[in-house]
């Protein structure tokens, strides 16, 4: 199974988390792609990824519960040019800090809600990493991803 990672990050923590998860899952995958979202990343990238296998969104939260700047163009494209993403199976790793209670992990929750609005099917529960409690987000995400992967594989082959 091929797994695509789409990363939204401000201080690179979400990128390090995604890279660690990619390395840990590598022996169980036929391939993987890591996309650090950019200004030109569009919904077509999600559609192309969906054809290959599940997608794992790994994003932090910025400012007042916003998506990181690098993920905002993709989110805006999904809003401006909505398309049905029923073939997309995905998971979400949402990073945040519960000190900011009202906006904790809001970036991941926001992206998750948009994907569901477009018909994409989340695999399992949204996984949150709380910077106030977790000192090693890479390990926490890797452990979660190892439990998530069998469900992802089953949902893609179904």
N, C-alpha and C positions, 0 to 999 in steps of 0.2 A: 504494500500500500504506500502511496505517495502522500506526504503531508506538507502542506504549505503553511508557513508562518507569516502573518502580516503584523508588523510591529509599529506601534505608535509610542514615541518616547520623547521625553524632554531632557533628562539627565543621563540617558543610556541605561538605566536600571532595567527597563522593560526589554531592551535589546539584549542585555546580559542574561536575563531570565530566558528569553527565547533561544538564545544560542546554547545555553546549558541544556534546556529541554531537548533541543535538536540533537545534541551530542548523546544524551542519555538514551533517546529513542532510536537513534541511528541503526543499531543492530536489528531492530524489529521492523524497519521500513525498507521498501524497495528504493526509495528516494525521498528527498526533501528539498524544499526551496524556502529561503528566508527573504522576505520582501520588507525592507525598511521603507515604509510608505514615503512618497515624495510628492511634490506638487503635481506631477503628471500621472500619478497612480489613480486609475479610474475603476469604475464598476466592471469594466471588461476584464480587469485583472482578477477580480473575484470569480467571474464566470469561467474564465480559463482555468483557474485553480480548482473550481468545483468539478470540472470534467476529469481532473487527475486524481482527486481524493479529497478527504476532509481538509478543512482550514482551521488553523488555531490562531485566533486573534490575541495578541499580547499587548496590552496598552496601559499606560499610566494615566493619571488624571492631572490636569493642569489648571491653574487659576481657580476660578469659582465653579469647579465641576465640569470643566471643558475637556475636550479631546486635546491631545498634544497637537501642536501646529502641523507636524508632518502628516498626521492622520486626517486633519480637517478637510483637505481637498477631496479625498476619497469619500468621506461622509457627505460632503456638499454635492459631489457628483451623483451619489445614490439618491439624494434629495431632489436635485435638479432634473435628473434623467432616471426616474424610477423604472425598474425592470423587475420582472418576476424572477426570484432566485430560489425557486422550489427545489432545484437540484443541489443546492449548497447545503452541506452538512458541516457544522462548525462547533468549536468550543471557544471559550473566552477565559483568559487569565487577566483579571482586572487588578491593577495595583493602585493603592491609595493609602491614606492615613486616617484612621478613625478619629483622630484629634479634630478633624474637620467633618463632624458627624453628618451634616446635611449633604455633603458632597463626596462622602467616602466612596471610592471606586466608581465615581460617576462616569468617567470616560468610558470604561468598559461596559457599564450598564446602558449608556446612551447608544453605543455602537450595537450592542446586542439587541436593543429594542428596535433599531432601524432595520437590522437584518431580519428580525422576526416579522416586522411590518411588510417586508418584501417577499415573505414566504419561505425564507431560509429556515432550516430546522437545526436548533441547537442540540448538541449531544451532551446529555448530563446537565448538571447545574453550573452556573457561572462560578468560577473559582476566584475568590478575592484574596489578595495578599495585603495585610495590614502592616504598614511600616512602623506603627507604634508597638507591635507585638512580635513581628517576625524579623529576626536579625539576619537570616540567610534566605532571601527570597528565591534564589536559584534552586536551592535544595528543596524548599517547600513546593515549588512549581514542578520540579522533576518528579517528586513522589506522587503528586496529584496526576501528572500526565501519564505515568505508568499505569495508574488505575483507570484513567480515561481512555487510553488507547484501544483496549479491546472493544469497548462500546463504539468507538469511532470506526474501527475496522468493520464491525458487524453492521453498522448503519450504512456504510458506503457500499458494502457488497449486497445489501438487501434490495 
